[in-house]
Amino acid sequence: MTLIYKAVRLTQAGVAGGGNNNYMARLTNRKTIQLSELSDMISRRSTLSKADIAGVVTALAELTGELLLENNTIQMGDLGTFSLHLKASPVATPEQVNPSTFKQLSLVFRASTVLKDRIKTARYTRRLT
Protein backbone atom coordinates (compact mmCIF):
# COMPACT_ATOMS: atom_id res chain seq x y z
CA MET A 1 0.00 0.00 0.00
CA THR A 2 1.45 3.30 -1.13
CA LEU A 3 0.45 6.85 -0.24
CA ILE A 4 0.56 9.16 -3.25
CA TYR A 5 1.68 12.73 -2.70
CA LYS A 6 2.34 15.82 -4.75
CA ALA A 7 4.29 19.04 -4.24
CA VAL A 8 2.03 22.03 -3.55
CA ARG A 9 3.17 25.66 -3.70
CA LEU A 10 2.70 27.65 -0.49
CA THR A 11 1.93 31.36 -0.62
CA GLN A 12 2.46 34.09 1.92
CA ALA A 13 -0.73 35.83 2.98
CA GLY A 14 -0.80 39.53 2.16
CA VAL A 15 2.19 39.42 -0.21
CA ALA A 16 1.54 40.37 -3.84
CA GLY A 17 2.35 37.47 -6.14
CA GLY A 18 2.41 35.01 -3.22
CA GLY A 19 5.86 35.85 -1.84
CA ASN A 20 8.61 33.24 -1.56
CA ASN A 21 8.28 30.01 -3.51
CA ASN A 22 8.05 27.28 -0.92
CA TYR A 23 6.56 23.84 -1.45
CA MET A 24 5.07 21.20 0.80
CA ALA A 25 3.98 17.60 0.30
CA ARG A 26 0.22 16.91 0.26
CA LEU A 27 -1.47 13.54 -0.04
CA THR A 28 -3.45 13.22 -3.27
CA ASN A 29 -5.62 10.75 -5.21
CA ARG A 30 -7.66 9.87 -2.14
CA LYS A 31 -10.66 7.64 -2.59
CA THR A 32 -13.74 7.74 -0.37
CA ILE A 33 -14.95 4.32 0.75
CA GLN A 34 -18.73 4.25 1.10
CA LEU A 35 -20.57 2.17 3.70
CA SER A 36 -21.68 -0.33 1.05
CA GLU A 37 -18.11 -1.00 -0.08
CA LEU A 38 -16.80 -1.13 3.50
CA SER A 39 -19.53 -3.60 4.42
CA ASP A 40 -18.63 -5.76 1.43
CA MET A 41 -14.93 -5.72 2.37
CA ILE A 42 -15.64 -6.69 5.99
CA SER A 43 -18.12 -9.36 4.88
CA ARG A 44 -15.41 -11.06 2.81
CA ARG A 45 -13.25 -11.27 5.96
CA SER A 46 -15.97 -12.64 8.24
CA THR A 47 -18.93 -14.99 8.38
CA LEU A 48 -21.42 -12.10 8.44
CA SER A 49 -23.34 -10.90 5.40
CA LYS A 50 -22.84 -7.50 3.79
CA ALA A 51 -26.30 -6.44 5.09
CA ASP A 52 -25.42 -7.54 8.64
CA ILE A 53 -22.18 -5.54 8.54
CA ALA A 54 -23.94 -2.43 7.16
CA GLY A 55 -26.52 -2.68 9.96
CA VAL A 56 -23.86 -2.99 12.64
CA VAL A 57 -21.81 -0.07 11.29
CA THR A 58 -24.93 2.11 11.03
CA ALA A 59 -25.95 1.22 14.59
CA LEU A 60 -22.39 1.90 15.77
CA ALA A 61 -22.43 5.38 14.24
CA GLU A 62 -25.80 6.18 15.83
CA LEU A 63 -24.86 4.79 19.22
CA THR A 64 -21.48 6.52 19.22
CA GLY A 65 -23.15 9.93 18.95
CA GLU A 66 -25.62 9.08 21.70
CA LEU A 67 -22.93 7.78 24.05
CA LEU A 68 -20.67 10.78 23.48
CA LEU A 69 -23.55 13.15 24.28
CA GLU A 70 -24.07 11.21 27.52
CA ASN A 71 -20.49 12.22 28.48
CA ASN A 72 -18.88 8.86 27.70
CA THR A 73 -15.49 8.19 26.17
CA ILE A 74 -15.64 5.30 23.71
CA GLN A 75 -12.60 3.00 23.53
CA MET A 76 -12.73 0.95 20.32
CA GLY A 77 -9.94 -1.57 20.90
CA ASP A 78 -7.19 -1.53 18.28
CA LEU A 79 -8.93 1.31 16.42
CA GLY A 80 -8.65 4.00 19.09
CA THR A 81 -10.70 6.26 21.35
CA PHE A 82 -13.46 8.78 20.64
CA SER A 83 -14.25 11.57 23.11
CA LEU A 84 -15.65 15.08 23.31
CA HIS A 85 -13.50 18.05 24.33
CA LEU A 86 -14.79 21.44 25.39
CA LYS A 87 -12.91 24.71 24.80
CA ALA A 88 -14.03 27.59 26.99
CA SER A 89 -12.99 31.12 27.92
CA PRO A 90 -11.35 31.58 31.32
CA VAL A 91 -13.32 33.51 33.93
CA ALA A 92 -12.48 34.89 37.39
CA THR A 93 -14.78 32.77 39.56
CA PRO A 94 -16.40 29.32 39.44
CA GLU A 95 -19.82 30.99 39.50
CA GLN A 96 -19.09 32.67 36.15
CA VAL A 97 -18.51 29.33 34.40
CA ASN A 98 -21.58 28.67 32.23
CA PRO A 99 -22.43 27.78 28.62
CA SER A 100 -21.93 31.39 27.48
CA THR A 101 -18.19 30.90 28.18
CA PHE A 102 -18.01 27.82 25.93
CA LYS A 103 -16.17 28.35 22.64
CA GLN A 104 -16.24 24.97 20.94
CA LEU A 105 -17.26 21.37 21.47
CA SER A 106 -14.99 19.06 19.47
CA LEU A 107 -15.07 15.40 18.61
CA VAL A 108 -11.60 13.96 19.16
CA PHE A 109 -10.24 10.65 17.90
CA ARG A 110 -7.01 9.27 19.37
CA ALA A 111 -5.61 6.37 17.39
CA SER A 112 -4.48 3.30 19.32
CA THR A 113 -0.81 2.37 19.40
CA VAL A 114 -1.66 -0.65 17.20
CA LEU A 115 -3.13 1.63 14.52
CA LYS A 116 -0.27 4.13 14.85
CA ASP A 117 2.28 1.33 14.41
CA ARG A 118 0.41 0.08 11.31
CA ILE A 119 0.52 3.54 9.75
CA LYS A 120 4.29 3.77 10.35
CA THR A 121 4.75 1.13 7.63
CA ALA A 122 3.57 3.60 4.94
CA ARG A 123 5.45 3.86 1.67
CA TYR A 124 5.27 6.91 -0.56
CA THR A 125 5.07 7.59 -4.30
CA ARG A 126 5.35 11.06 -5.78
CA ARG A 127 2.72 12.06 -8.32
CA LEU A 128 4.24 14.23 -10.98
CA THR A 129 1.86 16.83 -12.37
FINUKOL-900722 format. One line per 8 residues: their letters; for each residue x, y, z of N, C-alpha, C. Coordinates in Angstrom, 3 decimals. Each point is the difference from the previous one (the first is absolute). Layout:
N
a	X,Y,Z,X,Y,Z,X,Y,Z ~ ...
END
This chain:
129
mtliykav	0.831,-1.176,0.000,-0.831,1.176,0.000,0.875,1.239,0.000 ~ -0.245,0.874,-0.944,0.823,1.187,-0.181,-0.855,1.254,0.100 ~ 0.506,0.990,0.725,-0.655,1.306,0.065,0.560,0.860,-1.121 ~ -0.880,0.619,-0.764,0.430,0.829,-1.129,-0.036,1.456,0.441 ~ 1.088,0.719,-0.280,0.073,1.400,0.387,0.413,0.845,-1.186 ~ -0.206,1.302,0.152,0.450,0.945,-1.017,0.584,1.214,0.718 ~ 0.801,0.772,-0.731,0.563,1.230,0.529,-0.994,1.130,-0.256 ~ -0.317,0.766,1.038,-0.953,1.098,-0.097,0.706,1.290,0.403
rltqagva	-0.181,1.041,-0.819,0.623,1.297,0.267,-0.710,0.684,1.153 ~ 0.768,0.544,0.938,-0.535,0.761,1.118,0.142,1.479,-0.311 ~ -0.990,0.790,0.384,0.079,1.438,-0.204,0.003,0.709,1.345 ~ 0.520,1.208,-0.007,0.014,0.810,1.208,-1.203,0.941,-0.037 ~ -0.802,-0.043,1.032,-1.193,0.847,0.059,0.403,1.468,0.007 ~ -0.698,0.799,-0.793,0.229,1.436,-0.029,1.171,0.454,-0.839 ~ 0.676,-0.920,-0.695,1.146,0.355,-0.839,-0.428,-0.131,-1.462 ~ 0.147,1.086,-0.738,-0.370,-0.012,-1.427,0.804,-1.056,-0.731
gggnnnym	-0.668,-0.789,-0.815,0.672,-1.054,-0.755,0.284,-1.244,0.822 ~ -0.386,-0.020,1.273,0.159,-1.191,0.819,1.274,-0.069,0.808 ~ 0.951,0.911,-0.227,1.227,-0.001,0.798,0.985,-1.063,-0.423 ~ 0.731,-0.526,0.965,1.031,-1.019,-0.261,-0.615,-1.279,-0.552 ~ 0.735,-0.678,-0.848,-0.444,-1.276,-0.550,0.449,-1.129,0.915 ~ -0.921,-0.439,0.839,0.236,-1.159,0.839,-0.999,-1.074,-0.381 ~ 0.371,-1.250,0.230,-0.857,-1.121,-0.373,-0.114,-0.967,1.166 ~ -1.125,-0.705,0.025,-0.254,-0.966,1.059,-0.687,-1.219,-0.610
arltnrkt	0.254,-1.160,0.568,-0.655,-1.224,-0.463,-1.436,-0.046,0.501 ~ -0.916,-0.426,-0.878,-1.406,-0.217,0.340,-0.425,-1.342,-0.581 ~ -0.757,-0.765,0.797,-0.515,-1.259,-0.521,-1.037,0.294,-1.071 ~ -0.032,-0.831,-1.031,-0.905,0.215,-1.123,-0.591,-1.337,-0.439 ~ -0.913,0.057,-0.943,-0.664,-1.193,-0.563,-0.710,-0.825,1.068 ~ -0.596,0.670,0.980,-0.739,-0.723,1.027,-1.310,-0.518,-0.569 ~ -0.422,-1.117,0.516,-1.268,-0.598,-0.400,-0.868,-0.098,1.248 ~ -1.269,0.329,-0.138,-0.941,-0.130,1.106,-0.631,-1.385,-0.069
iqlselsd	0.036,-0.714,1.103,-0.611,-1.324,0.090,-1.384,0.176,0.609 ~ -1.033,-0.354,-0.734,-1.371,0.111,0.471,-0.349,-1.189,0.901 ~ -1.058,0.160,0.786,-0.431,-1.049,0.921,-0.232,-1.322,-0.727 ~ -0.597,0.039,-1.172,-0.277,-1.216,-0.759,1.291,-0.766,-0.320 ~ 0.998,0.735,-0.460,1.274,-0.637,-0.343,0.717,-0.512,1.249 ~ -0.021,0.803,1.066,0.622,-0.422,1.258,-0.672,-1.264,0.524 ~ -1.313,-0.037,-0.056,-0.751,-1.174,0.453,0.372,-1.232,-0.812 ~ 0.145,0.183,-1.303,0.391,-1.106,-0.873,1.402,-0.503,0.354
misrrstl	0.911,0.917,0.251,1.380,-0.376,0.336,0.045,-0.777,1.319 ~ -0.734,0.484,1.005,-0.021,-0.683,1.300,-0.684,-1.355,-0.132 ~ -1.063,-0.067,-0.785,-0.733,-1.243,-0.200,0.907,-1.092,-0.561 ~ 0.877,0.373,-0.909,0.927,-0.981,-0.596,1.019,-0.517,1.014 ~ 0.186,0.720,1.110,0.955,-0.412,1.029,-0.680,-0.643,1.205 ~ -1.317,-0.185,-0.070,-0.720,-0.546,1.144,-1.088,-0.958,-0.482 ~ -0.765,-0.495,0.959,-1.107,-0.892,-0.339,-1.322,0.757,-0.074 ~ 0.042,1.322,0.183,-1.215,0.814,-0.052,-0.275,0.474,-1.420
skadiagv	-1.279,0.229,-0.288,-0.364,0.490,-1.327,0.279,1.494,-0.109 ~ 0.026,0.484,-1.240,0.195,1.424,-0.261,-1.088,0.818,0.696 ~ -1.249,-0.466,-0.029,-1.117,0.704,0.633,0.168,0.044,1.522 ~ 0.481,-1.103,0.577,0.228,-0.033,1.446,1.069,1.022,0.398 ~ 1.070,0.038,-0.764,1.096,0.937,0.272,-0.505,1.433,-0.119 ~ -0.720,0.319,-1.067,-0.534,1.354,-0.196,-0.888,0.401,1.172 ~ -0.820,-0.926,0.482,-0.866,0.277,1.145,0.789,0.279,1.262 ~ 1.028,-0.781,0.229,0.836,0.193,1.187,0.742,1.330,-0.072
vtalaelt	0.573,0.331,-1.141,0.733,1.259,-0.139,-0.936,1.190,0.162 ~ -1.199,-0.081,-0.570,-0.983,1.073,0.147,-0.395,0.162,1.468 ~ -0.270,-1.109,0.672,-0.355,0.050,1.421,1.167,0.550,0.833 ~ 1.210,-0.368,-0.352,1.188,0.501,0.707,0.102,1.514,-0.124 ~ -0.210,0.521,-1.199,0.063,1.446,-0.215,-1.068,0.719,0.822 ~ -1.224,-0.526,0.002,-1.077,0.611,0.767,0.281,-0.052,1.496 ~ 0.409,-1.149,0.477,0.249,-0.193,1.423,1.203,0.814,0.473 ~ 1.004,0.135,-0.845,1.180,0.784,0.370,-0.393,1.438,0.323
gelllenn	-0.818,0.609,-0.858,-0.467,1.360,0.262,-0.775,0.100,1.303 ~ -0.898,-0.949,0.217,-0.793,0.005,1.231,0.891,-0.131,1.231 ~ 0.930,-0.941,-0.038,0.866,-0.232,1.158,0.910,1.190,0.278 ~ 0.507,0.622,-1.046,0.849,1.184,0.198,-0.799,1.121,0.653 ~ -1.241,0.201,-0.429,-0.841,1.050,0.573,-0.458,-0.318,1.424 ~ 0.195,-1.238,0.427,-0.256,-0.382,1.391,1.289,0.071,0.819 ~ 1.006,0.689,-0.534,1.277,0.246,0.677,0.842,-1.262,0.180 ~ -0.050,-0.888,-0.986,0.825,-1.209,0.020,1.177,0.164,-0.942
tiqmgdlg	1.094,-0.640,0.328,1.121,-0.188,-0.909,-0.141,-1.415,-0.544 ~ 0.195,-0.169,-1.301,-0.210,-1.310,-0.617,1.340,-0.556,-0.468 ~ 0.440,-1.086,0.630,1.259,-0.655,-0.341,-0.340,-1.146,-0.941 ~ 0.557,0.054,-1.226,-0.345,-0.962,-1.044,1.153,-0.963,-0.296 ~ 0.596,-0.551,1.037,1.043,-1.004,-0.162,1.178,0.498,-0.812 ~ 0.393,-0.787,-0.996,1.175,0.328,-0.815,-0.239,1.156,-0.969 ~ -1.217,0.526,-0.051,-0.279,1.161,-0.834,0.433,1.274,0.712 ~ -0.514,0.231,1.195,0.356,1.187,0.761,-1.153,0.452,0.878
tfslhlka	0.045,1.260,0.411,-0.943,0.539,0.971,-0.667,1.262,-0.530 ~ -1.323,0.076,0.153,-0.770,1.190,-0.337,-0.414,0.689,1.298 ~ 0.092,1.333,0.023,-0.468,0.759,1.153,-0.351,1.413,-0.434 ~ -0.717,0.705,0.875,-0.326,1.396,-0.243,0.907,0.872,0.851 ~ 0.420,1.133,-0.562,0.824,0.965,0.727,-0.658,1.361,-0.105 ~ 0.002,0.721,1.112,-0.632,1.306,0.060,1.062,1.083,0.147 ~ -0.039,1.005,-0.874,0.848,1.185,0.133,-0.872,1.106,0.562 ~ 0.532,0.720,0.995,-0.775,1.057,0.638,0.915,1.168,0.355
spvatpeq	-0.613,1.160,0.156,0.738,1.197,0.413,0.230,-0.036,1.505 ~ 1.173,0.451,0.450,0.238,0.049,1.446,-0.802,1.134,0.634 ~ -0.453,-0.230,1.214,-0.719,1.019,0.766,0.585,0.065,1.405 ~ -0.361,1.048,0.751,0.618,0.269,1.302,-0.492,-0.902,1.120 ~ -1.262,-0.426,-0.054,-0.545,-0.793,1.107,-0.737,-1.222,-0.535 ~ -0.131,-1.038,0.838,-0.749,-1.188,-0.426,-1.449,0.318,-0.347 ~ -0.587,0.991,0.657,-1.387,0.359,-0.253,-0.209,0.561,-1.409 ~ 1.034,0.547,-0.595,-0.094,0.575,-1.343,0.085,-1.052,-1.101
vnpstfkq	0.389,-1.212,0.348,0.099,-1.072,-0.999,-1.411,-0.441,-0.374 ~ -0.350,0.185,-1.281,-1.304,-0.405,-0.509,0.113,-0.147,-1.517 ~ -1.051,-0.503,-0.647,0.085,-0.242,-1.447,0.374,1.217,-0.840 ~ -0.247,1.215,0.487,0.379,1.182,-0.786,1.515,0.149,-0.096 ~ 0.751,-0.695,0.860,1.470,0.051,-0.068,0.577,-1.087,-0.905 ~ -0.862,-0.897,-0.497,0.466,-1.095,-0.850,0.303,0.532,-1.394 ~ 1.148,-0.413,-0.540,0.384,0.415,-1.349,-0.306,-1.077,-1.027 ~ 0.359,-1.242,0.324,-0.121,-1.061,-1.000,-0.070,-1.362,0.664
lslvfras	-0.885,-0.841,-0.522,-0.063,-1.403,0.382,0.571,-0.791,-1.172 ~ 1.021,-0.794,0.252,0.681,-0.723,-1.075,-0.078,-1.504,0.213 ~ -0.117,-0.707,-1.092,0.117,-1.452,0.014,1.463,-0.323,-0.247 ~ 0.585,-0.783,0.898,1.419,-0.330,-0.098,0.155,-1.509,-0.158 ~ 0.851,-0.391,-0.926,0.350,-1.408,-0.175,1.484,-0.152,0.279 ~ 0.349,-0.914,0.898,1.396,-0.313,0.297,0.257,-1.438,-0.447 ~ 0.838,-0.139,-0.996,0.306,-1.331,-0.544,0.714,-0.847,1.048 ~ -0.261,-1.292,-0.018,0.680,-0.931,0.906,1.449,-0.167,-0.438
tvlkdrik	0.821,-0.517,0.885,1.401,-0.243,-0.367,0.091,-1.044,-1.115 ~ -0.928,-0.963,-0.018,-0.010,-1.011,-1.066,-0.223,0.674,-1.352 ~ -0.972,0.900,-0.082,-0.282,0.703,-1.253,1.157,0.920,-0.375 ~ 0.562,0.699,0.977,1.141,0.882,-0.266,1.186,-0.794,-0.545 ~ 0.261,-1.167,0.581,1.105,-0.834,-0.483,-0.260,-0.485,-1.423 ~ -1.250,-0.318,-0.313,-0.358,-0.452,-1.358,0.266,1.106,-1.021 ~ -0.341,1.223,0.358,0.186,1.136,-0.900,1.475,0.309,-0.225 ~ 0.850,-0.339,0.971,1.443,0.254,-0.140,0.624,-0.805,-1.134
tarytrrl	-0.710,-1.000,-0.510,0.548,-0.831,-1.084,-0.263,0.611,-1.384 ~ -0.549,1.224,-0.027,-0.371,0.634,-1.275,1.198,0.153,-0.925 ~ -0.271,-0.192,-1.289,0.955,0.297,-1.060,-0.587,1.132,-0.820 ~ 0.844,0.718,-0.702,-0.433,1.199,-0.708,0.390,-0.055,-1.462 ~ -0.862,0.574,-0.853,0.271,0.161,-1.420,-0.359,1.430,-0.371 ~ 0.896,0.677,-0.706,-0.261,1.367,-0.406,-0.783,0.020,-1.301 ~ -1.078,0.775,-0.019,-0.769,0.204,-1.219,0.550,1.228,-0.684 ~ 0.448,-0.185,-1.213,0.522,1.122,-0.765,-1.139,0.617,-0.776
t	-0.120,1.326,0.074,-1.116,0.660,-0.683,0.420,0.557,-1.342
END
